[in-house]
């Protein structure tokens, strides 16, 4: 190993600055979605856009390319798995991707994304797709212009996927999702109730006051690993997690008076995201290696805590006395651990993705993937999207969509120009199950540990195999290192079938 | 008026970007002091310093000087009172002041300010001045190096003052403060109690729960002009106000279980600051003319609401039923409007500036001014500061200082390298009284309006004469335009004597 050249320090300094700017954007986003008074939105859009332009200019600075080139001969003599060599790869990717897109196009896209969200909001409020169609068409046109900035790839959608899940291709994803879809349609037809059941069998129907729910959520979170000196929990209408650094982690949840399950599982979900961010080691925190490696890997962490842990039989047994103690008589007296476990794993056909259970959820995603792929390919016209949506909901989930607000207009993503994003939700579920297979091998006592709320071994395993690497390895390599496996749906399907059987849903 | 050259738009765009960066710094500061988990501090320091370096580089960019020079011939043909011409003056001032200071010195100062605060915290916790002396000496040395960056002026302290109160000189301030000091020492000797009275005569001693105090504060604030769609109120140990834009105003207060007066008057104080920021017109908001014109003018707004309004006889009469209704029986039954008025205007010799009443407060400031001036002049050695402090407190306020924590180490300002800042607190009091003289002329019904909580006319007056100008006019010119008067102490002394007489303290 030769002494690092001066160019490395220069590059690291530029990257630390860029990382800081990214963290500040997270601060603005967090504030906007938790604290900002409503009338602050216009000024906030200016602040955020100013910061984005500055960061973009710094990222595409030709000096970064020069530093990278100058460092190449040195890197060739280094350990290819060292942080420094991996940093160069990450920076080159970010720099070259950003530099490909002309500033004017980036500005056009950013503007259209903001306008599109507004059009979507109005369209959803009126449940009228026609008010959104122009914005959607514009988004698709801009994605084609974006794709055209790069060397041709096998499928234009590959470049959109790559922004959220680096390296993943349409050719890999299509058969994977088709296999998953067919298996899930089959499972749902066996397991779903008749559609009249109360959510979670009514065990969480309360009503529960927000203050009581918050105290309960905090008690559970502190027991699983929330650290009051480095975390915050706030309410937000669309829960999310943001990290302003590994020791400043902000998570959110939402409260439904008549369903404590919303707050409980949202909080566990965001806790999983937060724990990932808190597990980034200090030496990577102020560099591009301290970023998210991919949305799929990130989502695997939230889904692991929300579903694989939070909806498991042993965890339900451990958490029930805590909930009963904190929430009082709102939980029906007859509910025992088994009843709770069955309730939170019940399968229901539903219209709304964010309300869907673990079994039906991925069908909501696969529909979105199939539709957005067809939109990008041009095989589906924008005007035909609502009908295709309704047909897909019937085909995959057996439900009839009553209106656009509860159908094609329910999610913000397409309004905000996010194409290639939806699939990462399902990737998270698949990866969580793959990780759990390995966790079960490495921690043979895991069920007993979950039963007693002893979660340090699991946290340590996740930190060791996922969190501490940050973005050092590309997502597929990280998965291989952590599990010895490649991305595939079987572990998730096996896990799900076993749970549905155990919980009496099959 | 000729068509504005392209350079004007270019300059405005750069200034909008710089203003955004300043607002983002305010966001980071607000979050740090209200929301941030304790362990977030280290990363926050990085974020803030990255932003500061970027903003500084943008402000000293030679292109700004070129644009200013190119615009000069055009500006000569324009109305000298137009926004655009005034903008050029403000930008030239900011650009040239910043460009004078080498980046290395700016970084040294910024680092020493952070280190100095830490040293001060430790010294105050130990009540040991010796732990702070080196940091203080370093601050003074750095201020001399800072002053040396500029053309020589009459007094080196002028350049420090100018950072907070543009244009004010030591030669003006010294006789003004000497006159004020002598008059106040005289007033205090006549009006101060024997030192054993309860604060506010016990009318606010409660105890009052924080939730009740907050609800009460909000009720008063909403009645005086707080707008829930564009403001926030949060608790903070050292109350402050920040604006992220005229429609995103964040104010804070603090709660003392045994003294509701702390929350009440802090909230009115910060409301005054907030109303100023909310009154900046949209067309100035994203430019240097939307900044604070000076700390003295800003403080005049907070002091006007806290003291001139909040401690007036008519306002006390209006607010008492609200407080009694909201706080319940915690306010002694025998307290009527007259008793409340007398209580909140009682005069007490005290050790701590932030707890001082309206009469003694300025003596605390004048002592700090005299001492920091002597430190900068070199006529007072750092090691002699504690003794000089204790002597001054005895001479001006007749109190004996028991220890450094309650004496020379009580304020953060010197720890943070803020020299020339303290005088602006007293300027605020003087200016508030000068404004009130004019308010009383322009709004002959003001007492009746305060009695009935009809505060819109006062808010409008302040917006018209102060807020809407932002930083368009230098502070002395703004004062002249608003009051027809120059800065002088008599209106404040007249106001204070009249009130003390009316409230039975003289």
Interface residues (C-beta under 8 A of the other chain):
Chain A: X16 X17 X20 X21 X23 X24 X27 X28 X31 X35 X36 X37 X38 X39 X40 X42 X43 X44 X46 X47 X50 X51 X53 X54 X227 X228 X229 X230 X231 X232 X244 X245 X246 X247 X248 X249 X285 X286
Chain B: X16 X17 X20 X21 X23 X24 X27 X28 X31 X35 X36 X37 X38 X39 X40 X42 X43 X44 X46 X47 X50 X51 X53 X54 X227 X228 X229 X230 X231 X232 X244 X245 X246 X247 X248 X249 X285 X286
